């Protein structure tokens, strides 16, 4: 008897075509784990720089948990929400991106089921002296045998930060 699946791929979009480093290119994939918008953009930029040196192709992995009250095939968030997330990433990262959206019951279990052993994972978030959720996830992935590169989202530069910063208030 097989256990019920806990992860299902909802959609996969590839905008790389057969460009160098795309599907026809050689090298390992660099999996960019979607965390926050700013963290993912920072991770994409690092993954593309890494890819230029190692031939790694960046691919975004978005995991969305589905409650047990819903069937695994049913998204817990509207489809337009996920499309807007991808559009926003494409706006702030001009390079070609490939996106895989996976619906899962538990994100950590979903990662184990979706990722290949010893995958190269690039993820972004805020580095703090106390562990954030992203830092705890990075530590979990490292202890599970994956190669993890954590990028501080504050290293994006002033262009993106200024675009998403609230307007200054004058008194």
Steps between C-alpha positions, in 0.01 A plus 500: 500500500640839398471801732293794381703765320581807706631712213372580152648722233237758411679677216836533336593796282827518312599825334857399427446329163823361361720791593840430660439369847139420408359157426759431236790617718720285716548519870310460819179680587511760774168473680388840629259435783225762512493662846403868475499722194816689600673183621419314179623785278828512697532121467427518125773758451749286692392184317546668162850615597573150626358353180734710289797335675370145549254458215215471750155597374277682752154354553252641751318254722182632663341279766147574616347295782148365451298427816380144557142620471557562127606246237867528402401596144318812625709811557456676831572833327342637181688428177525874426695548823771259386512659154547843660786366711676371187432827312646704786813282502535537123468879539783521756723234342556564127657161425323188382329308778345158528236449771368180656199534730435208733200449724581307816374412846820587687769715330795311650361163395417648160860613456627150575265356238569758228875563531766268364762382752790746544319773302645850496247726674525879509264678733466853626374664813605733776806395696455567867684402814194291599396240241220608268265248338710515183823438694342204683386357166851543355648319801243219462587460130874494576449233765297301244802488266424785259747769396349827621608857430318760713491858365413802714215682325636835618792455259270572204628850448322831518294467180264229622495616861412854399225375267332303782573734791215708640496866407667726759261695719548872541383682811 
